[in-house]
Amino acid sequence: MHLYGQTADMDPILELADEYDLIVIEDACQAHGAEYLSRKDGRWRKAGSMGHAAVFSFYPGKNLGACGEAGAITTHDEGLAEHCRKLRDHGQAKKYFHAVEGYNGRLDAVQAGILRSKLRYLAKWNEQRRECARVYDELLADGAAAVTVPHVPAWSKPVYHLYVVRTGSRDDLQRHLADAGIGTGIHYPVPLHLQLAYARSGWNRGDFPVSEEAAAEILSLPMFPGLCPGSQRRVVDAISAFASLRSATR
Ligand SMILES: Cc1ncc(COP(=O)(O)O)c(C=O)c1O
């Protein structure tokens, strides 16, 4: 999964998959246009082009968003592509001849038209997100805000679907920002192993301490193309005010 618009480190994943004859499905739902420097291939590669297949979401809030539900699958495997085309169309190999059991996952024409128009702007919007991230990095660098900014490895060119900071006093900070009229998000509050849906797996709190700590500390700051530096300054000033208030009351 290319979380928040930053690619996973794919070389070791693909190497492991090769060794054990596994398939790799990239979750590129948050990473339209993100790039990864494959040291193995000696070139930059786009999210969604490296595994056996990849999935993209065009949910309205994504870097490339439709006006409703939409998504896409990419793959180099012609057989797999054919199978996916059947599955999304009630399993039909041709009209009224059902080769497999499928469902209705067709992309409707209105969404396709909207996405096609918006696709032209994706690179520009991603650049704007990168610029917003640069401004946050710069404003948060002096440490007054007392939050940890996203780490970007040298092999990664993220597209900042989200700009997620970490802090030990996340919930209080979120409340403070909300009081100042600044909306934030938590992506995501409950790690997979603690989701009710996976209770049958038998995992307990404490089994994945890194995920649990991250879930308690992460906060997504406002991030969208067109977010202006003045607004970002207001967000960072509010975070810094919270930090100095806290250190004064300790
Ligand atoms: C990382 C990731 N994977 C999968 C999905 C699911 O996408 P959709 O809701 O379009 O099916 C999302 C959407 O929120 C996502 O962010």
The ligand as an SDF file (V2000), in Angstrom:
LIG
                    3D

 16 16  0  0  0  0  0  0  0  0999 V2000
   -5.4820    3.1390    0.4620 C   0  0  0  0  0  0  0  0  0  0  0  0
   -6.8970    2.8840    0.0190 C   0  0  0  0  0  0  0  0  0  0  0  0
   -7.2310    1.6760   -0.4410 N   0  0  0  0  0  0  0  0  0  0  0  0
   -8.4920    1.4120   -0.8560 C   0  0  0  0  0  0  0  0  0  0  0  0
   -9.4740    2.3580   -0.8240 C   0  0  0  0  0  0  0  0  0  0  0  0
  -10.8480    2.0090   -1.2820 C   0  0  0  0  0  0  0  0  0  0  0  0
  -11.1940    2.7280   -2.4210 O   0  0  0  0  0  0  0  0  0  0  0  0
  -12.7410    2.8110   -2.8690 P   0  0  0  0  0  0  0  0  0  0  0  0
  -13.4750    3.4120   -1.7260 O   0  0  0  0  0  0  0  0  0  0  0  0
  -12.7500    3.6830   -4.0940 O   0  0  0  0  0  0  0  0  0  0  0  0
  -13.1620    1.4040   -3.1440 O   0  0  0  0  0  0  0  0  0  0  0  0
   -9.1780    3.6330   -0.3610 C   0  0  0  0  0  0  0  0  0  0  0  0
  -10.2150    4.6710   -0.3170 C   0  0  0  0  0  0  0  0  0  0  0  0
  -10.4790    5.3150    0.6590 O   0  0  0  0  0  0  0  0  0  0  0  0
   -7.8550    3.9110    0.0870 C   0  0  0  0  0  0  0  0  0  0  0  0
   -7.5170    5.1230    0.5490 O   0  0  0  0  0  0  0  0  0  0  0  0
  1  2  1  0
  2  3  1  0
  2 15  2  0
  3  4  2  0
  4  5  1  0
  5  6  1  0
  5 12  2  0
  6  7  1  0
  7  8  1  0
  8  9  2  0
  8 10  1  0
  8 11  1  0
 12 13  1  0
 12 15  1  0
 13 14  2  0
 15 16  1  0
M  END
$$$$
